[in-house]
Amino acid sequence: MPTDLCLQPATAIARLIRQRAISASEVLAAHLVRIEALNPLVNAIVTLDVEGARDRARAIDQALARGEDPGPLAGLPVAHKDLAETKGMRTTYGSPIFADFVPDFDALIVARLKAAGAVTIGKTNTPEFGAGSQTFNPIFGPTRNPYDLSKTCGGSSGGAAVALACGMIPIADGSDLGGSLRNPAGYCNVVGFRTSPGRVPVWPDPTPYLPFAIDGPMARTVADIALILQAIAGPDPRAPLSISEPASIFAQPLECDLRGVRVAWSPDLGGLPVDSRVSDVIAAQRAVFEQLGCIVEEATPDLSDADEIFQVMRAFRYELALGELLDRERARMKDTVVWNIEAGRALSGPQVGRAMRLHAALLARLHEFMQTYEFIIAPVSQVPPFPVDQPYITEINGIPMRNYIEWMRSCYYISVCNTPAIAVPAGFTPDGLPVGLQIIGRPRADVRVLQLAYAYEQATQHWRRHPQLATA
């Protein structure tokens, strides 16, 4: 067994299991040792089912011994975000209201991961109801950045990102409304993919016809993301926006010729304040894309109105999903969640209608822009990881933020574009904090986004720099 097995790509671990060079039970045992050693330091995995995981791993080993194919993720340990329902396993949504809630069903993404042979070991930490890009809640407390335990890991899929970075799991799931797959990936030097809406169907979903909240994969490498998508992508009749293409499209090679591909270089997405520590790291990456043969030009689509669209539709969704709960449980809900629900209640019909009209116009402008450029490159987050005891960023470069999510505009502007966007490791600040780079593609061109991200990853190899606590 390789001594650094737990930091190997999921593709490599899956290959060893499939070749029976190592058993799923041995892989699980190695990861459980790492969880015991590291999780107390970072608080990434908040529910752990050791015996159930051992039973599932043994079942995979037995299936392989019989010559059966348990699926593309056979034997890979996975922990599910604590927003995703898990049958027979506690799902708290990060809220004290649901501290003891045990669902009797699996969310669709969980069911698909299990069906593909992944071995569920537990749940990863998330902020209360996934609100905010900082992972802490009253039940489990904060999740810490493995590169600096005094800093945040981002959110809301923060526990997943940290568990991956520490080698406690090789694959993870998450969700993304305003950046919740991308921000923690960027903060933890892993990969998070906000796929096209409908690529990974969401069920259950209180807003099945809104394209803003998506479920998706997280991993340490781009190829691992493609592997997970072979299990979780593909249509489902319960999700009306789901894309009909089969998951098998993600089995195609990621290597491709990128010479002549036109890339829009947008280091501030048209004027957003960006911390110089982030800007410096991102600026140094432009040469990598040029070396890949891309035609890189400074350009930004007209994203005016993106802020209004997102703020209105987010508030609308929060009221729809959590408004009745607020009426019953206001005293046990986080102030920012209450604020977002009440913002939804304050909306008028014409305000929602205006946001939808603005959204249609933005999508039309973006379509025209992307006739010229196949990709947009931007920072994931506008600031590097900040102190873990700070709930959210209140100013950037002296510019005050008006609410708890405005500092994440570099992500949520893209959320309203209905495009795939991947966060990949881009390097580190002078004090060793990870910075993520965002590659944004044309609508439904998820495979192409993976191909450019893979080429960039192969050229830079930033993913190979693991937290010191994970390699000690």
N, C-alpha and C positions, 0 to 999 in steps of 0.2 A: 504494500500500500504506500503510495507516495506520501511523504511526510506533510506536504502542503496540499493534500487532496482537497481540502475544504476551500481553498482559494483558486482552484482550477476552474476554467469555464464549465458551465453546465453541459455544453456539448461534449466535452472531454469526459466528464463523469458519467454521462448517459451512455457514451460509447463503451466505457469500461464495464458498466453494468450489463449492457446488451451482449458484450463479448464474454460475459461471465468471468472476466479477469478479477472482478471484485463483486461481492454480493450487495444487494440493496440494504440488507441488514448491517453490513459492515460500513457502508456509506452513512447510514443513519447513525450508527454508533459514533463515528468520527464527528459528525455534526453535533450530536448531543454533548459530547465532551467539550466542544468549543462553546456551545451555549452555556454550559455550566460555568466555564471559566470567564467568559466575556460578558454575558448578558447582565450580570449584576452591575457592571461598570456603565453600561449604556442604556439599559431598560428598553430594549427594542421589541422583544417577544414578551407579551403580557399574559398569555394563556398557553400552557404547554400540556400536551397529552402524550406522555412518553409511552405508556403501554399500548394505547391505540395505534401510535405510529409504528411501534415494533410489530404489531399484528399486521398492519398494512404492508410493511416492508417484507415480512415473511411470505405474505401472499404473493407479492411480486416475484420473489425468489422461486417460489413453487411453480408459478406460471411459466417462468423462463426455463425451469428444469423440465417442464412438460413440453417444451418447444413452442409454447404459445407466445403471441406478441401482446404484451400488456399496454402498449401505446408508446408514443414518442417521448414521453416524460417518465418512462418506467424507472421507478426507484429514486427519483429526485425529491429530496425533502422540500417542502414548501410550507410557509406560514401565510395565512390569509389576513388581509387588512381587516381590522376590527369594525369596519363598516359593512363588510360582506357577511351575510348570514351563513352560518355553518350548522348543519343538522346535528343536534346532540352536543354541540360545543358552544360555550358561552359566547355571546356577541353583545358587546356593551355599547357600541357606537361612541365610546368615550364618554358616556353620560351616566351620572349616578342613578338616573331614572331607570336605566337598563342594566344596572350592575349585576343582576342575577338572571338576565334573560337568556334562555336557551331555545333557539328556534327549532322547529320540527321540519325544516327544509333547508336546502342549500341554494344560495344565490347561483345564478347560471354560470358565472365565471368559476366559482368553486366546483360546481358539478362537472364542468368540462375539464378542469385540471385533474380532478380525481379520476375521471373516465380515461384520461390519457396516461394514467399510471403514476402520477405524482403522489408522494406520501405526505399527507397532511400531518404536521407536527403541532400546530397551534395557531395563534393569532398575533398580529403585529400592532403596535401602538398607533394611535391616531388622535388628533385633537377632537374635542367634543363635537359630534355630528360632522366631523371633517372640516370645521370652520376655521380657516386661517392656515397660513403656511408656517406654522410653528407647532411642533408636536408635544402637547402637554394636556392633561385632563385631571379632574379631581379624583378619579379612581386610581390611576396608575402613576401619576406624576409625569415628569418630562422625560423624553428620550434625548440622549446626548450625542453630539457629533463625535464619531470615533477618531477623527483627526485632531480634535481639541475638545476635551470633555466639558470645558466651560462654555462651549458654543452650542447653538441650536443645530439640529439636523435638517431643519426646514419641515415642510408638511404639505398636504396632510398625510401622505403615505410615508411618514418619517420613519416609523418602526421598520417598514419593509426595506427602505434604503440602507439603514444602519445594519440590519441583519445581513444584508447582502455584502456590504463593505467589510464586515467583520468575518465573513465566511461561515456564518451560522446557518445560512440556507443558500442554495445556488440559484434559485428562482423565486419570484414573488409576484403577487398581484397587487394592484392599486386602483385608484380612481382619480379622475382629473376633471374639475370644473373650472378652476381658475389657475391651475398650475400644479396640482397636487401629485402628479407623477413626475413632472419635470423639475420643480424646485428642489425636492429632497434628493433627487438623483444628482443634480448639479452640486448640491451641498455635500454629497458623500462620495463623489467620484465614481458613480455607477451610471447606468443607462436607464432612462425612463421614457416610454413612448406613448404620447397622446395620439392614438390612431385616429383615422377619419371616423366621424360619428357613424355608428352602425357597423363598423368593421368587427368590433367585439360587442355583440348585442348585450344590452343591459336588461336584466330582469331579476327581481322586481324593480320597477321604476315608476315613481309618482308622476313623472312628466314624460311619457313615452314618445310624444311628438316634438319635444324640444331637443335640439342637437348639441346642447352645451355640456352636460355631464356625461362622461364616458368612463368605462372600465378598461384597463389595459395592463400590459406587462412591465416588469422591472427585472433587471439582471445586471451582471457585471460586464457583459460584452454584447455587441450588436448581433452576433450570430446566435447568442443565447435568446435574445428577444425574438428573432425569427423562429427559433425552435418552439418557444412558448406559444407563439401565434399559430403554429401548426395545430395546436390543441384548442385554443380559445376563440379563434376567428371563425367566421361562417354564419349563415343566417339562422334565425330562430323565429318561429311564427308569433311568439309573444312580444317580439320587439319590432314594431312597425317600421322603424327606420333602418333595420338591419340590411346590410349589403349582401347581395346574392352570391358573390364569388366565394368559392370554397376555400377552406383553410390551407389546402394543398398549394396555393400560389406562393406560400412562404417557404416552401421547400426548394425553390429554384435558387441557383447560385447567386451569391451576393457580389461576386467579382464582376466588374464591368468596366468598359472604357468610358471615361468621363471627359475626354478631350473635347473641347468646344461647347461644353455645357455652360449655359449662362446662369450666373449666380448674382443675386442682389445682396450686396454687403450693407447691412443696416445695424451699425453698432449701438444705436440708441432708439431704433424704431421711430424715427422722425421727431426726436427732441425730448425723449424721456430723460430725466436725470439718472446718471449711472455713476456709481462710485468709481474713482480712478483706479482702485485696485482691481476691479472687474474689467474696466476698459483696457487697462494695460495688457492683461492676459488675453483678452479677446483680440485685440489689435495684432498680437503676435501670431495669430492663427491664420490670418489672411494668406500669408505666403504658402501655407500648406495646401490650400485649395488651388492656388495658382500652379503649384508644383504638380498637382493632380491633372492639370490641363484645363481646368475650368477658366472661363472668362468671367472675372470678378470685377463688378462695377458697383460703386456706391449708389444705392437707390433704395427707396422705401415706398411701399404702396400707401395710398391715402387712407389712413386708418382713423381719420376724424370720425367722431361719433362712436368709436369702439367702446370708449369708457361708458357713455350713457347706455349703450345697448347692453353691456355686460352688467352694469349696476342694476338696471331695471329688471332684466330677466333673471338675475341671481335672486333679487329680492322677491320677485314673483314666485320663483321656485321654492324659496325658503318658506314663504307663507303657505304655499300649497302643501308642502311636505310636512311642515312642523307647526302650522298655525293652531290646530286643534290641541296639540300637545302643550303649546304655550298657555292655552286657556286653563289647562289642568295643572301644569307643573312649573309655572313661571319662576317660583322661588328656587328651583333646582336647575335652572338653565343659565348658561354663561351669558354675560352681558352682551357680548358681540353677537351671539346667536339671537338673543332677544331683539337687539337693534335691527338685525337683518330681517327678521320676521315682521317687525313693526314697520320697517321700510316698505315691505311688500303690501302690508295692509293700508298704507298711506297712498298707494298707487291708484290712479284713476284708470278707467278703461281707455281713454284717449292717450294716456301716457304709455300704456303697454302697446297700443296700436302704433304710436309714433316710434317706439323702439323697434318694432317689427318692420316698419317701413324703412327706418334707417339701416336695419340689418340687411334688408334686401338690396339697398343701394350700395352698402359696403361690399357685399358679395359680388355685385356687378363690377365695381371698380377693381376689386382684387382679381377677378377673372381677366380683365383687360391687362392688368399689370403682369399677370403670369403667362400671358401669351408671349411676352418678351423674356421673362426670367423663369427658369424651371424651379429654382430654389431661392429662398431667403435665408440669410444667416444673421442671427442676432444673439445677444446674451440670453441666458435663461433667466437669471435674476439680476436685479439692478444693484444689489449690495452683496458682499460676501457674508458667510455665516456670522451671526451676531450673538451676544450673550444669551445663554439659555434661560435666564431669569427675566428677559425682556419679552413681553407678550408679542409685540410686533414693532416694526420700524415706524417711527413717527416723523422722520425727515430724512431726505437724501440731498446731499450737497447744499444744505441750508434751506431746501424747499420743503415746507411742511406737507405731510400726508393727511388727507381729510378724514380718513377712516382706516379701519384695521386691515384692509386688503389693498389699498391703493398702491402700496409699495411693490405689488406684484403685477403691475400693468404690463411689463415685458412678457409675462405669460398670458394674462387674461385677454390682452388685445388679440392674441392668436387664437384663444379659445372661441372667439366669435367669428373666426374666419372659416370654420368648417373644414380645416385642412389638417393633414397629419403633421405633427411636430415632435421631433425627438431631441432629448437632452443627452449629450455625450460629454465625457470628461475633456476639458480643454486645458488643464494645467492648474497651477497653484499660485496663490498670492505669496509675497515674500515671507510671510509668517506661516506658510504651509497649509493654508485653507483652500479646499477645492473650489474651482470655478467651472461652471457648465456652459456649453455652447449649444444653441438651439438651431436645428436644421428644419426648415419649414418647406413642405412640398406642395404640389398642386392637389386639389381635392381628389381623394381616393387613390392617390399615387403612393400608397404606403410602401410598396416594395422599392420604388425608386428612392424614397427617403432612406430606407435601410441600406440601399446600395451606396449612396453617398456617405452616409454615416460610417459604414463599414470601411470604405476607402480611407476616410479621415482617421478612423481609429487605428487602422493598420499602419498609417504613416506616422502617427504620433505615439501610440502605445501608452498613453497616459493611464489607462485602466490598470496597468501592471503595478502602479504605486499604491500599495495597500497601507492602511493605518498601522502605525508602529505597534499598537497594542495587539493587532491581529497577526503580527509576524514575529513577535517576541518569543 
